[in-house]
Amino acid sequence: MLTGEPPSPLDVPPGCPFQPRCPVAQDICVTSPPPLSPITSDRQVACHFPGSLISPATSPTAH
């Protein structure tokens, strides 16, 4: 679960908008928007490190 407050839509940080609250954020997250990466056949995630925290099989929303 992410902690902290989401950024203001009027003042989104550069790079990944979740990087201020992401526990796996690294330097690239601050400077570069993340690409979309497939995590399942019908789902994508915008992240430089997809799968770093939880895999689709262990996600609470996985069926």
mmJSON file of the N, C-alpha and C atoms, coordinates in Angstrom:
{"data_MODEL":{"atom_site":{
"group_PDB":["ATOM","ATOM","ATOM","ATOM","ATOM","ATOM","ATOM","ATOM","ATOM","ATOM","ATOM","ATOM","ATOM","ATOM","ATOM","ATOM","ATOM","ATOM","ATOM","ATOM","ATOM","ATOM","ATOM","ATOM","ATOM","ATOM","ATOM","ATOM","ATOM","ATOM","ATOM","ATOM","ATOM","ATOM","ATOM","ATOM","ATOM","ATOM","ATOM","ATOM","ATOM","ATOM","ATOM","ATOM","ATOM","ATOM","ATOM","ATOM","ATOM","ATOM","ATOM","ATOM","ATOM","ATOM","ATOM","ATOM","ATOM","ATOM","ATOM","ATOM","ATOM","ATOM","ATOM","ATOM","ATOM","ATOM","ATOM","ATOM","ATOM","ATOM","ATOM","ATOM","ATOM","ATOM","ATOM","ATOM","ATOM","ATOM","ATOM","ATOM","ATOM","ATOM","ATOM","ATOM","ATOM","ATOM","ATOM","ATOM","ATOM","ATOM","ATOM","ATOM","ATOM","ATOM","ATOM","ATOM","ATOM","ATOM","ATOM","ATOM","ATOM","ATOM","ATOM","ATOM","ATOM","ATOM","ATOM","ATOM","ATOM","ATOM","ATOM","ATOM","ATOM","ATOM","ATOM","ATOM","ATOM","ATOM","ATOM","ATOM","ATOM","ATOM","ATOM","ATOM","ATOM","ATOM","ATOM","ATOM","ATOM","ATOM","ATOM","ATOM","ATOM","ATOM","ATOM","ATOM","ATOM","ATOM","ATOM","ATOM","ATOM","ATOM","ATOM","ATOM","ATOM","ATOM","ATOM","ATOM","ATOM","ATOM","ATOM","ATOM","ATOM","ATOM","ATOM","ATOM","ATOM","ATOM","ATOM","ATOM","ATOM","ATOM","ATOM","ATOM","ATOM","ATOM","ATOM","ATOM","ATOM","ATOM","ATOM","ATOM","ATOM","ATOM","ATOM","ATOM","ATOM","ATOM","ATOM","ATOM","ATOM","ATOM","ATOM","ATOM","ATOM","ATOM","ATOM","ATOM","ATOM"],
"id":[1,2,3,4,5,6,7,8,9,10,11,12,13,14,15,16,17,18,19,20,21,22,23,24,25,26,27,28,29,30,31,32,33,34,35,36,37,38,39,40,41,42,43,44,45,46,47,48,49,50,51,52,53,54,55,56,57,58,59,60,61,62,63,64,65,66,67,68,69,70,71,72,73,74,75,76,77,78,79,80,81,82,83,84,85,86,87,88,89,90,91,92,93,94,95,96,97,98,99,100,101,102,103,104,105,106,107,108,109,110,111,112,113,114,115,116,117,118,119,120,121,122,123,124,125,126,127,128,129,130,131,132,133,134,135,136,137,138,139,140,141,142,143,144,145,146,147,148,149,150,151,152,153,154,155,156,157,158,159,160,161,162,163,164,165,166,167,168,169,170,171,172,173,174,175,176,177,178,179,180,181,182,183,184,185,186,187,188,189],
"type_symbol":["N","C","C","N","C","C","N","C","C","N","C","C","N","C","C","N","C","C","N","C","C","N","C","C","N","C","C","N","C","C","N","C","C","N","C","C","N","C","C","N","C","C","N","C","C","N","C","C","N","C","C","N","C","C","N","C","C","N","C","C","N","C","C","N","C","C","N","C","C","N","C","C","N","C","C","N","C","C","N","C","C","N","C","C","N","C","C","N","C","C","N","C","C","N","C","C","N","C","C","N","C","C","N","C","C","N","C","C","N","C","C","N","C","C","N","C","C","N","C","C","N","C","C","N","C","C","N","C","C","N","C","C","N","C","C","N","C","C","N","C","C","N","C","C","N","C","C","N","C","C","N","C","C","N","C","C","N","C","C","N","C","C","N","C","C","N","C","C","N","C","C","N","C","C","N","C","C","N","C","C","N","C","C","N","C","C","N","C","C"],
"label_atom_id":["N","CA","C","N","CA","C","N","CA","C","N","CA","C","N","CA","C","N","CA","C","N","CA","C","N","CA","C","N","CA","C","N","CA","C","N","CA","C","N","CA","C","N","CA","C","N","CA","C","N","CA","C","N","CA","C","N","CA","C","N","CA","C","N","CA","C","N","CA","C","N","CA","C","N","CA","C","N","CA","C","N","CA","C","N","CA","C","N","CA","C","N","CA","C","N","CA","C","N","CA","C","N","CA","C","N","CA","C","N","CA","C","N","CA","C","N","CA","C","N","CA","C","N","CA","C","N","CA","C","N","CA","C","N","CA","C","N","CA","C","N","CA","C","N","CA","C","N","CA","C","N","CA","C","N","CA","C","N","CA","C","N","CA","C","N","CA","C","N","CA","C","N","CA","C","N","CA","C","N","CA","C","N","CA","C","N","CA","C","N","CA","C","N","CA","C","N","CA","C","N","CA","C","N","CA","C","N","CA","C","N","CA","C","N","CA","C","N","CA","C"],
"label_alt_id":[null,null,null,null,null,null,null,null,null,null,null,null,null,null,null,null,null,null,null,null,null,null,null,null,null,null,null,null,null,null,null,null,null,null,null,null,null,null,null,null,null,null,null,null,null,null,null,null,null,null,null,null,null,null,null,null,null,null,null,null,null,null,null,null,null,null,null,null,null,null,null,null,null,null,null,null,null,null,null,null,null,null,null,null,null,null,null,null,null,null,null,null,null,null,null,null,null,null,null,null,null,null,null,null,null,null,null,null,null,null,null,null,null,null,null,null,null,null,null,null,null,null,null,null,null,null,null,null,null,null,null,null,null,null,null,null,null,null,null,null,null,null,null,null,null,null,null,null,null,null,null,null,null,null,null,null,null,null,null,null,null,null,null,null,null,null,null,null,null,null,null,null,null,null,null,null,null,null,null,null,null,null,null,null,null,null,null,null,null],
"label_comp_id":["MET","MET","MET","LEU","LEU","LEU","THR","THR","THR","GLY","GLY","GLY","GLU","GLU","GLU","PRO","PRO","PRO","PRO","PRO","PRO","SER","SER","SER","PRO","PRO","PRO","LEU","LEU","LEU","ASP","ASP","ASP","VAL","VAL","VAL","PRO","PRO","PRO","PRO","PRO","PRO","GLY","GLY","GLY","CYS","CYS","CYS","PRO","PRO","PRO","PHE","PHE","PHE","GLN","GLN","GLN","PRO","PRO","PRO","ARG","ARG","ARG","CYS","CYS","CYS","PRO","PRO","PRO","VAL","VAL","VAL","ALA","ALA","ALA","GLN","GLN","GLN","ASP","ASP","ASP","ILE","ILE","ILE","CYS","CYS","CYS","VAL","VAL","VAL","THR","THR","THR","SER","SER","SER","PRO","PRO","PRO","PRO","PRO","PRO","PRO","PRO","PRO","LEU","LEU","LEU","SER","SER","SER","PRO","PRO","PRO","ILE","ILE","ILE","THR","THR","THR","SER","SER","SER","ASP","ASP","ASP","ARG","ARG","ARG","GLN","GLN","GLN","VAL","VAL","VAL","ALA","ALA","ALA","CYS","CYS","CYS","HIS","HIS","HIS","PHE","PHE","PHE","PRO","PRO","PRO","GLY","GLY","GLY","SER","SER","SER","LEU","LEU","LEU","ILE","ILE","ILE","SER","SER","SER","PRO","PRO","PRO","ALA","ALA","ALA","THR","THR","THR","SER","SER","SER","PRO","PRO","PRO","THR","THR","THR","ALA","ALA","ALA","HIS","HIS","HIS"],
"label_asym_id":["A","A","A","A","A","A","A","A","A","A","A","A","A","A","A","A","A","A","A","A","A","A","A","A","A","A","A","A","A","A","A","A","A","A","A","A","A","A","A","A","A","A","A","A","A","A","A","A","A","A","A","A","A","A","A","A","A","A","A","A","A","A","A","A","A","A","A","A","A","A","A","A","A","A","A","A","A","A","A","A","A","A","A","A","A","A","A","A","A","A","A","A","A","A","A","A","A","A","A","A","A","A","A","A","A","A","A","A","A","A","A","A","A","A","A","A","A","A","A","A","A","A","A","A","A","A","A","A","A","A","A","A","A","A","A","A","A","A","A","A","A","A","A","A","A","A","A","A","A","A","A","A","A","A","A","A","A","A","A","A","A","A","A","A","A","A","A","A","A","A","A","A","A","A","A","A","A","A","A","A","A","A","A","A","A","A","A","A","A"],
"label_entity_id":["1","1","1","1","1","1","1","1","1","1","1","1","1","1","1","1","1","1","1","1","1","1","1","1","1","1","1","1","1","1","1","1","1","1","1","1","1","1","1","1","1","1","1","1","1","1","1","1","1","1","1","1","1","1","1","1","1","1","1","1","1","1","1","1","1","1","1","1","1","1","1","1","1","1","1","1","1","1","1","1","1","1","1","1","1","1","1","1","1","1","1","1","1","1","1","1","1","1","1","1","1","1","1","1","1","1","1","1","1","1","1","1","1","1","1","1","1","1","1","1","1","1","1","1","1","1","1","1","1","1","1","1","1","1","1","1","1","1","1","1","1","1","1","1","1","1","1","1","1","1","1","1","1","1","1","1","1","1","1","1","1","1","1","1","1","1","1","1","1","1","1","1","1","1","1","1","1","1","1","1","1","1","1","1","1","1","1","1","1"],
"label_seq_id":[1,1,1,2,2,2,3,3,3,4,4,4,5,5,5,6,6,6,7,7,7,8,8,8,9,9,9,10,10,10,11,11,11,12,12,12,13,13,13,14,14,14,15,15,15,16,16,16,17,17,17,18,18,18,19,19,19,20,20,20,21,21,21,22,22,22,23,23,23,24,24,24,25,25,25,26,26,26,27,27,27,28,28,28,29,29,29,30,30,30,31,31,31,32,32,32,33,33,33,34,34,34,35,35,35,36,36,36,37,37,37,38,38,38,39,39,39,40,40,40,41,41,41,42,42,42,43,43,43,44,44,44,45,45,45,46,46,46,47,47,47,48,48,48,49,49,49,50,50,50,51,51,51,52,52,52,53,53,53,54,54,54,55,55,55,56,56,56,57,57,57,58,58,58,59,59,59,60,60,60,61,61,61,62,62,62,63,63,63],
"pdbx_PDB_ins_code":[null,null,null,null,null,null,null,null,null,null,null,null,null,null,null,null,null,null,null,null,null,null,null,null,null,null,null,null,null,null,null,null,null,null,null,null,null,null,null,null,null,null,null,null,null,null,null,null,null,null,null,null,null,null,null,null,null,null,null,null,null,null,null,null,null,null,null,null,null,null,null,null,null,null,null,null,null,null,null,null,null,null,null,null,null,null,null,null,null,null,null,null,null,null,null,null,null,null,null,null,null,null,null,null,null,null,null,null,null,null,null,null,null,null,null,null,null,null,null,null,null,null,null,null,null,null,null,null,null,null,null,null,null,null,null,null,null,null,null,null,null,null,null,null,null,null,null,null,null,null,null,null,null,null,null,null,null,null,null,null,null,null,null,null,null,null,null,null,null,null,null,null,null,null,null,null,null,null,null,null,null,null,null,null,null,null,null,null,null],
"Cartn_x":[0.843,0.0,0.888,0.544,1.308,1.002,2.01,1.813,1.974,1.626,1.756,0.572,0.635,-0.456,-0.164,-1.193,-0.976,-0.626,0.123,0.476,-0.749,-0.69,-1.757,-1.787,-2.958,-3.034,-2.542,-2.48,-1.987,-0.475,0.158,1.605,2.183,2.022,2.511,4.039,4.738,6.199,6.701,7.926,8.478,8.753,8.902,9.147,7.863,7.956,6.793,5.986,4.686,3.898,3.802,4.121,4.056,5.388,6.479,7.807,7.952,7.272,7.447,6.934,6.023,5.429,5.823,6.61,6.924,8.122,7.988,9.097,10.235,10.043,11.118,11.633,11.22,11.641,13.16,13.71,15.146,15.331,16.566,16.853,16.086,15.972,15.276,13.808,13.213,11.806,11.574,12.59,12.491,12.604,13.322,13.613,12.892,12.41,11.848,10.486,9.466,8.168,8.323,7.671,7.813,7.021,7.524,6.796,5.687,4.735,3.719,4.329,4.161,4.673,3.541,3.407,2.354,2.687,1.67,1.859,1.022,-0.034,-0.82,-1.275,-1.988,-2.422,-3.399,-4.055,-5.029,-4.781,-3.589,-3.276,-1.873,-1.744,-0.448,-0.22,1.048,1.406,2.461,2.382,3.407,4.412,5.545,6.554,7.897,8.974,10.312,10.705,10.059,10.401,9.143,8.408,7.184,7.474,6.636,6.803,7.751,8.295,9.239,8.59,7.328,6.671,5.815,4.909,4.039,3.87,3.714,3.467,1.968,1.505,0.067,-0.566,0.173,-0.383,-0.639,0.092,-0.106,-0.875,-1.238,-1.989,-3.351,-3.82,-5.135,-6.265,-6.019,-7.075,-6.954,-5.939,-5.771,-6.843,-7.325,-8.349,-7.875],
"Cartn_y":[-1.179,0.0,1.242,2.194,3.433,4.309,4.98,5.926,7.329,8.31,9.698,10.16,11.401,12.013,11.957,11.706,11.753,13.179,13.324,14.673,15.412,16.712,17.534,17.339,17.177,17.067,18.339,19.43,20.682,20.82,19.956,20.027,18.617,17.852,16.468,16.498,15.676,15.686,15.167,15.545,15.018,13.527,12.86,11.414,10.684,9.716,8.928,9.693,9.848,10.594,9.903,8.621,7.901,7.857,8.355,8.2,8.8,9.886,10.373,9.39,8.491,7.559,6.106,5.829,4.449,3.912,2.741,2.181,1.619,1.439,0.93,1.992,3.256,4.328,4.505,4.769,5.013,6.284,6.656,7.911,8.053,6.98,7.051,7.438,7.07,7.371,8.872,9.576,11.012,11.785,11.239,11.99,11.519,10.295,9.731,9.087,9.462,8.786,7.303,6.436,5.001,4.538,3.502,2.936,2.0,1.744,0.73,-0.645,-1.519,-2.889,-3.855,-4.917,-5.908,-6.692,-6.91,-7.767,-9.035,-8.987,-10.166,-9.946,-10.884,-10.757,-9.6,-9.141,-8.064,-6.874,-6.807,-5.693,-5.162,-3.833,-3.185,-2.289,-1.984,-1.087,-0.119,1.138,2.121,2.147,1.465,1.354,0.978,1.551,1.165,-0.199,-0.621,-1.876,-2.719,-3.074,-3.838,-5.178,-5.538,-6.807,-6.731,-5.558,-5.435,-5.652,-5.323,-5.434,-6.683,-6.863,-8.038,-8.564,-9.839,-10.433,-10.52,-10.615,-10.734,-11.903,-12.984,-14.154,-13.893,-12.949,-12.68,-11.391,-10.697,-9.46,-9.74,-8.869,-9.071,-9.034,-8.429,-8.349,-9.44,-10.297,-11.382,-12.447,-12.991,-14.062,-15.312],
"Cartn_z":[0.0,0.0,0.0,-0.827,-0.896,0.308,0.802,1.89,1.343,2.126,1.701,0.886,0.501,-0.254,-1.753,-2.573,-4.02,-4.443,-5.536,-5.99,-6.507,-6.471,-7.029,-8.542,-9.135,-10.598,-11.292,-10.56,-11.126,-11.01,-10.188,-9.978,-9.895,-10.971,-11.02,-11.11,-10.309,-10.37,-11.719,-12.104,-13.357,-13.236,-14.35,-14.318,-13.997,-13.125,-12.728,-11.675,-11.871,-10.893,-9.531,-9.45,-8.181,-7.447,-8.083,-7.49,-6.092,-5.722,-4.351,-3.285,-3.679,-2.717,-2.95,-3.972,-4.346,-3.561,-2.943,-2.172,-3.03,-4.331,-5.192,-6.169,-6.0,-6.901,-6.875,-8.058,-8.199,-9.035,-9.302,-10.001,-11.314,-12.086,-13.376,-13.2,-12.089,-11.829,-11.66,-11.194,-10.966,-12.281,-13.245,-14.47,-15.718,-15.742,-16.973,-16.728,-17.5,-17.359,-17.695,-16.941,-17.182,-18.406,-19.082,-20.222,-19.723,-20.587,-20.274,-20.501,-19.52,-19.61,-19.322,-20.127,-19.849,-18.582,-17.75,-16.575,-16.683,-17.457,-17.819,-19.261,-19.813,-21.205,-21.411,-20.341,-20.491,-19.562,-18.947,-18.047,-18.317,-18.182,-18.327,-17.116,-16.857,-15.774,-16.295,-15.877,-16.233,-15.094,-15.289,-14.236,-14.859,-14.314,-14.754,-14.197,-13.128,-12.46,-12.219,-13.285,-13.081,-12.408,-11.481,-10.779,-9.607,-9.285,-8.179,-6.822,-6.689,-5.39,-5.271,-6.215,-6.178,-7.595,-7.717,-9.021,-9.243,-10.491,-10.74,-9.996,-9.8,-9.114,-7.642,-7.025,-5.609,-5.372,-6.448,-6.31,-5.695,-4.787,-4.187,-5.212,-6.395,-7.404,-8.448,-8.364,-9.328,-9.107,-10.199,-10.1,-10.794],
"occupancy":[1.0,1.0,1.0,1.0,1.0,1.0,1.0,1.0,1.0,1.0,1.0,1.0,1.0,1.0,1.0,1.0,1.0,1.0,1.0,1.0,1.0,1.0,1.0,1.0,1.0,1.0,1.0,1.0,1.0,1.0,1.0,1.0,1.0,1.0,1.0,1.0,1.0,1.0,1.0,1.0,1.0,1.0,1.0,1.0,1.0,1.0,1.0,1.0,1.0,1.0,1.0,1.0,1.0,1.0,1.0,1.0,1.0,1.0,1.0,1.0,1.0,1.0,1.0,1.0,1.0,1.0,1.0,1.0,1.0,1.0,1.0,1.0,1.0,1.0,1.0,1.0,1.0,1.0,1.0,1.0,1.0,1.0,1.0,1.0,1.0,1.0,1.0,1.0,1.0,1.0,1.0,1.0,1.0,1.0,1.0,1.0,1.0,1.0,1.0,1.0,1.0,1.0,1.0,1.0,1.0,1.0,1.0,1.0,1.0,1.0,1.0,1.0,1.0,1.0,1.0,1.0,1.0,1.0,1.0,1.0,1.0,1.0,1.0,1.0,1.0,1.0,1.0,1.0,1.0,1.0,1.0,1.0,1.0,1.0,1.0,1.0,1.0,1.0,1.0,1.0,1.0,1.0,1.0,1.0,1.0,1.0,1.0,1.0,1.0,1.0,1.0,1.0,1.0,1.0,1.0,1.0,1.0,1.0,1.0,1.0,1.0,1.0,1.0,1.0,1.0,1.0,1.0,1.0,1.0,1.0,1.0,1.0,1.0,1.0,1.0,1.0,1.0,1.0,1.0,1.0,1.0,1.0,1.0,1.0,1.0,1.0,1.0,1.0,1.0],
"B_iso_or_equiv":[0.0,0.0,0.0,0.0,0.0,0.0,0.0,0.0,0.0,0.0,0.0,0.0,0.0,0.0,0.0,0.0,0.0,0.0,0.0,0.0,0.0,0.0,0.0,0.0,0.0,0.0,0.0,0.0,0.0,0.0,0.0,0.0,0.0,0.0,0.0,0.0,0.0,0.0,0.0,0.0,0.0,0.0,0.0,0.0,0.0,0.0,0.0,0.0,0.0,0.0,0.0,0.0,0.0,0.0,0.0,0.0,0.0,0.0,0.0,0.0,0.0,0.0,0.0,0.0,0.0,0.0,0.0,0.0,0.0,0.0,0.0,0.0,0.0,0.0,0.0,0.0,0.0,0.0,0.0,0.0,0.0,0.0,0.0,0.0,0.0,0.0,0.0,0.0,0.0,0.0,0.0,0.0,0.0,0.0,0.0,0.0,0.0,0.0,0.0,0.0,0.0,0.0,0.0,0.0,0.0,0.0,0.0,0.0,0.0,0.0,0.0,0.0,0.0,0.0,0.0,0.0,0.0,0.0,0.0,0.0,0.0,0.0,0.0,0.0,0.0,0.0,0.0,0.0,0.0,0.0,0.0,0.0,0.0,0.0,0.0,0.0,0.0,0.0,0.0,0.0,0.0,0.0,0.0,0.0,0.0,0.0,0.0,0.0,0.0,0.0,0.0,0.0,0.0,0.0,0.0,0.0,0.0,0.0,0.0,0.0,0.0,0.0,0.0,0.0,0.0,0.0,0.0,0.0,0.0,0.0,0.0,0.0,0.0,0.0,0.0,0.0,0.0,0.0,0.0,0.0,0.0,0.0,0.0,0.0,0.0,0.0,0.0,0.0,0.0],
"pdbx_formal_charge":[null,null,null,null,null,null,null,null,null,null,null,null,null,null,null,null,null,null,null,null,null,null,null,null,null,null,null,null,null,null,null,null,null,null,null,null,null,null,null,null,null,null,null,null,null,null,null,null,null,null,null,null,null,null,null,null,null,null,null,null,null,null,null,null,null,null,null,null,null,null,null,null,null,null,null,null,null,null,null,null,null,null,null,null,null,null,null,null,null,null,null,null,null,null,null,null,null,null,null,null,null,null,null,null,null,null,null,null,null,null,null,null,null,null,null,null,null,null,null,null,null,null,null,null,null,null,null,null,null,null,null,null,null,null,null,null,null,null,null,null,null,null,null,null,null,null,null,null,null,null,null,null,null,null,null,null,null,null,null,null,null,null,null,null,null,null,null,null,null,null,null,null,null,null,null,null,null,null,null,null,null,null,null,null,null,null,null,null,null],
"auth_seq_id":[1,1,1,2,2,2,3,3,3,4,4,4,5,5,5,6,6,6,7,7,7,8,8,8,9,9,9,10,10,10,11,11,11,12,12,12,13,13,13,14,14,14,15,15,15,16,16,16,17,17,17,18,18,18,19,19,19,20,20,20,21,21,21,22,22,22,23,23,23,24,24,24,25,25,25,26,26,26,27,27,27,28,28,28,29,29,29,30,30,30,31,31,31,32,32,32,33,33,33,34,34,34,35,35,35,36,36,36,37,37,37,38,38,38,39,39,39,40,40,40,41,41,41,42,42,42,43,43,43,44,44,44,45,45,45,46,46,46,47,47,47,48,48,48,49,49,49,50,50,50,51,51,51,52,52,52,53,53,53,54,54,54,55,55,55,56,56,56,57,57,57,58,58,58,59,59,59,60,60,60,61,61,61,62,62,62,63,63,63],
"auth_comp_id":["MET","MET","MET","LEU","LEU","LEU","THR","THR","THR","GLY","GLY","GLY","GLU","GLU","GLU","PRO","PRO","PRO","PRO","PRO","PRO","SER","SER","SER","PRO","PRO","PRO","LEU","LEU","LEU","ASP","ASP","ASP","VAL","VAL","VAL","PRO","PRO","PRO","PRO","PRO","PRO","GLY","GLY","GLY","CYS","CYS","CYS","PRO","PRO","PRO","PHE","PHE","PHE","GLN","GLN","GLN","PRO","PRO","PRO","ARG","ARG","ARG","CYS","CYS","CYS","PRO","PRO","PRO","VAL","VAL","VAL","ALA","ALA","ALA","GLN","GLN","GLN","ASP","ASP","ASP","ILE","ILE","ILE","CYS","CYS","CYS","VAL","VAL","VAL","THR","THR","THR","SER","SER","SER","PRO","PRO","PRO","PRO","PRO","PRO","PRO","PRO","PRO","LEU","LEU","LEU","SER","SER","SER","PRO","PRO","PRO","ILE","ILE","ILE","THR","THR","THR","SER","SER","SER","ASP","ASP","ASP","ARG","ARG","ARG","GLN","GLN","GLN","VAL","VAL","VAL","ALA","ALA","ALA","CYS","CYS","CYS","HIS","HIS","HIS","PHE","PHE","PHE","PRO","PRO","PRO","GLY","GLY","GLY","SER","SER","SER","LEU","LEU","LEU","ILE","ILE","ILE","SER","SER","SER","PRO","PRO","PRO","ALA","ALA","ALA","THR","THR","THR","SER","SER","SER","PRO","PRO","PRO","THR","THR","THR","ALA","ALA","ALA","HIS","HIS","HIS"],
"auth_asym_id":["A","A","A","A","A","A","A","A","A","A","A","A","A","A","A","A","A","A","A","A","A","A","A","A","A","A","A","A","A","A","A","A","A","A","A","A","A","A","A","A","A","A","A","A","A","A","A","A","A","A","A","A","A","A","A","A","A","A","A","A","A","A","A","A","A","A","A","A","A","A","A","A","A","A","A","A","A","A","A","A","A","A","A","A","A","A","A","A","A","A","A","A","A","A","A","A","A","A","A","A","A","A","A","A","A","A","A","A","A","A","A","A","A","A","A","A","A","A","A","A","A","A","A","A","A","A","A","A","A","A","A","A","A","A","A","A","A","A","A","A","A","A","A","A","A","A","A","A","A","A","A","A","A","A","A","A","A","A","A","A","A","A","A","A","A","A","A","A","A","A","A","A","A","A","A","A","A","A","A","A","A","A","A","A","A","A","A","A","A"],
"auth_atom_id":["N","CA","C","N","CA","C","N","CA","C","N","CA","C","N","CA","C","N","CA","C","N","CA","C","N","CA","C","N","CA","C","N","CA","C","N","CA","C","N","CA","C","N","CA","C","N","CA","C","N","CA","C","N","CA","C","N","CA","C","N","CA","C","N","CA","C","N","CA","C","N","CA","C","N","CA","C","N","CA","C","N","CA","C","N","CA","C","N","CA","C","N","CA","C","N","CA","C","N","CA","C","N","CA","C","N","CA","C","N","CA","C","N","CA","C","N","CA","C","N","CA","C","N","CA","C","N","CA","C","N","CA","C","N","CA","C","N","CA","C","N","CA","C","N","CA","C","N","CA","C","N","CA","C","N","CA","C","N","CA","C","N","CA","C","N","CA","C","N","CA","C","N","CA","C","N","CA","C","N","CA","C","N","CA","C","N","CA","C","N","CA","C","N","CA","C","N","CA","C","N","CA","C","N","CA","C","N","CA","C","N","CA","C","N","CA","C","N","CA","C"],
"pdbx_PDB_model_num":[1,1,1,1,1,1,1,1,1,1,1,1,1,1,1,1,1,1,1,1,1,1,1,1,1,1,1,1,1,1,1,1,1,1,1,1,1,1,1,1,1,1,1,1,1,1,1,1,1,1,1,1,1,1,1,1,1,1,1,1,1,1,1,1,1,1,1,1,1,1,1,1,1,1,1,1,1,1,1,1,1,1,1,1,1,1,1,1,1,1,1,1,1,1,1,1,1,1,1,1,1,1,1,1,1,1,1,1,1,1,1,1,1,1,1,1,1,1,1,1,1,1,1,1,1,1,1,1,1,1,1,1,1,1,1,1,1,1,1,1,1,1,1,1,1,1,1,1,1,1,1,1,1,1,1,1,1,1,1,1,1,1,1,1,1,1,1,1,1,1,1,1,1,1,1,1,1,1,1,1,1,1,1,1,1,1,1,1,1]
}}}
